[in-house]
Amino acid sequence: MNAQYTVTALTEHENSSLLRLIAAMGRHRIRIERYSCTTSNSGATYKHVLTVRARAESIRRAAKQIGGYVGVLGICYRSLEETVNSEMAG
């Protein structure tokens, strides 16, 4: 079974940002388990949080590709263990 990761992407206010994220995940055969989106107070940016299952190489490649998209301000990913440890620490 593939490892679980949390992917967080900060994007500008664009209608196509969600579609680009989903398309990149599909191209790299990454299974999306959960998705949530929040907006900034000004409504100018979106924060997309996806919980996915994938191989480490696939998630690394997808994050690199998504980071190059126009309108993506930042992207990071963490394994389930890293997420749990950071929440327990702080």
TIVO-227139 format. One record per residue: residue number from 1; z, x, y of N, C-alpha, C in turn. Coordinates in steps of 0.001 Angstrom, whole numbers, plus 500000, padded with zeros to 6 digits. Each point is the difference from the previous one (the first is absolute). Layout:
BEGIN
+-------+--------+--------+--------+--------+--------+--------+--------+--------+--------+
| dokol |    n.w |    n.u |    n.v |   ca.w |   ca.u |   ca.v |    c.w |    c.u |    c.v |
+-------+--------+--------+--------+--------+--------+--------+--------+--------+--------+
|   NUM |      Z |      X |      Y |      Z |      X |      Y |      Z |      X |      Y |
...
+-------+--------+--------+--------+--------+--------+--------+--------+--------+--------+
//
This chain:
BEGIN
+-------+--------+--------+--------+--------+--------+--------+--------+--------+--------+
| dokol |    n.w |    n.u |    n.v |   ca.w |   ca.u |   ca.v |    c.w |    c.u |    c.v |
+-------+--------+--------+--------+--------+--------+--------+--------+--------+--------+
|     1 | 500000 | 500841 | 498821 | 500000 | 499159 | 501179 | 500000 | 500887 | 501244 |
|     2 | 499282 | 499578 | 501026 | 499921 | 500750 | 501244 | 501292 | 499880 | 500798 |
|     3 | 500230 | 500986 | 500849 | 501199 | 500017 | 500840 | 499866 | 498986 | 501126 |
|     4 | 501154 | 499593 | 500528 | 500020 | 499054 | 501102 | 500177 | 500754 | 501317 |
|     5 | 499227 | 499606 | 501019 | 500051 | 500631 | 501310 | 500115 | 498935 | 501078 |
|     6 | 500573 | 500395 | 501129 | 500007 | 499167 | 501192 | 499101 | 500674 | 501021 |
|     7 | 498981 | 499282 | 500443 | 499044 | 500517 | 500977 | 500248 | 499270 | 501315 |
|     8 | 500178 | 500762 | 501077 | 500210 | 499424 | 501323 | 498885 | 500486 | 500915 |
|     9 | 499301 | 499057 | 500623 | 498903 | 500341 | 500914 | 500226 | 499301 | 501331 |
|    10 | 499870 | 500748 | 501072 | 500102 | 499459 | 501351 | 498587 | 499935 | 500571 |
|    11 | 499568 | 498797 | 500357 | 498632 | 499826 | 500478 | 499989 | 499299 | 501354 |
|    12 | 498901 | 500190 | 500701 | 499793 | 499275 | 501241 | 499662 | 498554 | 499680 |
|    13 | 500078 | 499162 | 501007 | 499719 | 498578 | 499839 | 498507 | 499782 | 499765 |
|    14 | 499628 | 499899 | 498737 | 498610 | 499748 | 499605 | 499997 | 499047 | 498823 |
|    15 | 499030 | 499113 | 499971 | 499903 | 499050 | 498902 | 499643 | 500670 | 498685 |
|    16 | 499285 | 501105 | 500060 | 499499 | 500623 | 498777 | 500964 | 501004 | 499366 |
|    17 | 501142 | 500266 | 500610 | 500892 | 501040 | 499469 | 500516 | 499659 | 498603 |
|    18 | 500365 | 498756 | 499752 | 500472 | 499607 | 498669 | 498885 | 500144 | 498973 |
|    19 | 498805 | 499581 | 500348 | 498877 | 500103 | 499058 | 499697 | 501446 | 499645 |
|    20 | 500088 | 500892 | 500976 | 499760 | 501422 | 499727 | 501056 | 500567 | 499060 |
|    21 | 501262 | 499623 | 500205 | 501072 | 500481 | 499118 | 499769 | 499533 | 498564 |
|    22 | 499700 | 498735 | 499836 | 499784 | 499446 | 498662 | 498782 | 500631 | 499338 |
|    23 | 498933 | 500188 | 500762 | 498784 | 500608 | 499443 | 500261 | 501425 | 499530 |
|    24 | 500738 | 500781 | 500779 | 500313 | 501377 | 499603 | 500846 | 500028 | 498741 |
|    25 | 500960 | 499105 | 499906 | 500844 | 499945 | 498798 | 499159 | 499643 | 498778 |
|    26 | 499096 | 499063 | 500150 | 499137 | 499593 | 498894 | 499074 | 501109 | 499541 |
|    27 | 499443 | 500757 | 500955 | 499094 | 501103 | 499641 | 500709 | 501072 | 499180 |
|    28 | 501285 | 500175 | 500241 | 500758 | 501032 | 499284 | 500794 | 499430 | 498822 |
|    29 | 499694 | 498753 | 499656 | 500635 | 499324 | 498852 | 501516 | 499955 | 500122 |
|    30 | 500438 | 499617 | 501173 | 501425 | 499866 | 500286 | 500340 | 498518 | 499980 |
|    31 | 500998 | 499649 | 499212 | 500402 | 498599 | 499864 | 501053 | 499663 | 501046 |
|    32 | 499721 | 499028 | 500838 | 500945 | 499563 | 501027 | 500915 | 498954 | 499383 |
|    33 | 501321 | 500259 | 500069 | 500968 | 499059 | 499453 | 500599 | 499099 | 501083 |
|    34 | 500283 | 500570 | 501170 | 500568 | 499238 | 501109 | 499400 | 500495 | 501303 |
|    35 | 499968 | 499091 | 500972 | 499462 | 500337 | 501309 | 500796 | 499260 | 501072 |
|    36 | 500295 | 500688 | 501091 | 500597 | 499336 | 501166 | 499444 | 500644 | 501258 |
|    37 | 500034 | 499236 | 501071 | 499467 | 500480 | 501268 | 500901 | 499500 | 501123 |
|    38 | 500319 | 500891 | 500928 | 500743 | 499623 | 501190 | 499231 | 500507 | 501216 |
|    39 | 500241 | 499348 | 501130 | 499345 | 500423 | 501229 | 501034 | 500559 | 500960 |
|    40 | 499538 | 500816 | 500919 | 500887 | 500527 | 501036 | 500301 | 498885 | 501005 |
|    41 | 500990 | 500220 | 500835 | 500353 | 499005 | 501010 | 498835 | 499681 | 500923 |
|    42 | 499189 | 500988 | 500303 | 498857 | 499788 | 500884 | 498812 | 499384 | 499256 |
|    43 | 500027 | 500037 | 498677 | 498892 | 499478 | 499203 | 498817 | 500937 | 499914 |
|    44 | 500168 | 501232 | 500461 | 498891 | 500953 | 500032 | 499830 | 500761 | 498687 |
|    45 | 501031 | 500065 | 499172 | 499909 | 500739 | 498745 | 500560 | 499176 | 498847 |
|    46 | 499500 | 500298 | 498814 | 500473 | 499404 | 498759 | 500636 | 501080 | 499140 |
|    47 | 501055 | 499639 | 499292 | 500588 | 500882 | 498993 | 499797 | 499316 | 498649 |
|    48 | 499144 | 500603 | 499164 | 499694 | 499475 | 498673 | 500844 | 500771 | 498987 |
|    49 | 500702 | 499288 | 499140 | 500780 | 500632 | 498943 | 499514 | 499432 | 498665 |
|    50 | 499493 | 500894 | 499154 | 499486 | 499606 | 498698 | 500802 | 500686 | 498909 |
|    51 | 500346 | 499257 | 498979 | 500596 | 500579 | 498798 | 498893 | 500010 | 498958 |
|    52 | 499707 | 501188 | 499483 | 498848 | 500163 | 499115 | 500388 | 500768 | 498740 |
|    53 | 499142 | 499917 | 499008 | 500123 | 500818 | 498784 | 498737 | 500827 | 499887 |
|    54 | 500193 | 501322 | 499827 | 498842 | 500878 | 499931 | 500406 | 501362 | 499475 |
|    55 | 498993 | 500805 | 499690 | 500236 | 501408 | 499683 | 500196 | 500739 | 501313 |
|    56 | 500707 | 501107 | 499955 | 500291 | 500781 | 501209 | 498727 | 500458 | 500698 |
|    57 | 499018 | 500426 | 499235 | 498744 | 500472 | 500589 | 499257 | 498875 | 500707 |
|    58 | 500001 | 498811 | 499407 | 499310 | 498859 | 500609 | 500625 | 499599 | 501321 |
|    59 | 501315 | 499961 | 500051 | 500673 | 499583 | 501239 | 499818 | 501052 | 501089 |
|    60 | 499986 | 501257 | 499625 | 499790 | 501069 | 500982 | 498607 | 499895 | 500615 |
|    61 | 499005 | 499779 | 499159 | 498615 | 499877 | 500482 | 499821 | 498763 | 500880 |
|    62 | 500589 | 498878 | 499581 | 499869 | 498771 | 500787 | 500668 | 500157 | 501363 |
|    63 | 501175 | 500620 | 500041 | 500693 | 500199 | 501273 | 499196 | 500898 | 500928 |
|    64 | 499381 | 501024 | 499450 | 499164 | 500891 | 500806 | 498802 | 499237 | 500563 |
|    65 | 499376 | 499181 | 499179 | 498850 | 499227 | 500447 | 500407 | 498986 | 501071 |
|    66 | 501078 | 499281 | 499783 | 500460 | 498993 | 500955 | 500393 | 500659 | 501320 |
|    67 | 500599 | 501172 | 499943 | 500390 | 500714 | 501212 | 498832 | 500368 | 500888 |
|    68 | 498812 | 500062 | 499447 | 498806 | 500338 | 500767 | 499320 | 498800 | 500635 |
|    69 | 500452 | 498797 | 499697 | 499376 | 498805 | 500559 | 500296 | 499873 | 501483 |
|    70 | 499049 | 499482 | 500729 | 500208 | 499687 | 501416 | 501001 | 498851 | 500086 |
|    71 | 500974 | 500140 | 500865 | 500999 | 498952 | 500166 | 501268 | 500226 | 499207 |
|    72 | 500014 | 500990 | 499102 | 501209 | 500318 | 499244 | 500766 | 501073 | 500767 |
|    73 | 501202 | 499660 | 500422 | 500813 | 500920 | 500791 | 500816 | 500944 | 499132 |
|    74 | 500326 | 499577 | 498791 | 500756 | 500848 | 499084 | 500149 | 499334 | 498655 |
|    75 | 500163 | 500816 | 498964 | 500196 | 499482 | 498651 | 500887 | 500970 | 499239 |
|    76 | 500883 | 499459 | 499185 | 500817 | 500839 | 499121 | 500257 | 499231 | 498713 |
|    77 | 500360 | 500736 | 498972 | 500337 | 499364 | 498736 | 501186 | 500727 | 499385 |
|    78 | 500789 | 499251 | 499247 | 501160 | 500552 | 499300 | 500054 | 499410 | 498601 |
|    79 | 500503 | 500794 | 499080 | 500221 | 499482 | 498653 | 501230 | 499101 | 500026 |
|    80 | 500185 | 499228 | 498968 | 501147 | 499098 | 499918 | 501316 | 500778 | 500091 |
|    81 | 500077 | 501157 | 499339 | 501219 | 500797 | 500015 | 500327 | 500499 | 501407 |
|    82 | 498971 | 500451 | 500734 | 500216 | 500474 | 501372 | 500462 | 498863 | 500902 |
|    83 | 499455 | 498813 | 499795 | 500388 | 498834 | 500805 | 501451 | 499636 | 499742 |
|    84 | 500395 | 499960 | 498741 | 501377 | 499649 | 499643 | 500968 | 501032 | 500540 |
|    85 | 499673 | 501283 | 499841 | 500893 | 501057 | 500485 | 500162 | 499960 | 501514 |
|    86 | 498939 | 499719 | 500734 | 500105 | 499950 | 501464 | 500816 | 498801 | 500468 |
|    87 | 499909 | 498880 | 499279 | 500785 | 498826 | 500362 | 501480 | 500209 | 499696 |
|    88 | 500310 | 500705 | 498916 | 501393 | 500260 | 499663 | 500628 | 501002 | 500959 |
|    89 | 499202 | 500922 | 500525 | 500511 | 501040 | 500887 | 500278 | 499477 | 501407 |
|    90 | 499309 | 498992 | 500404 | 500182 | 499664 | 501391 | 500012 | 498605 | 500327 |
+-------+--------+--------+--------+--------+--------+--------+--------+--------+--------+
//
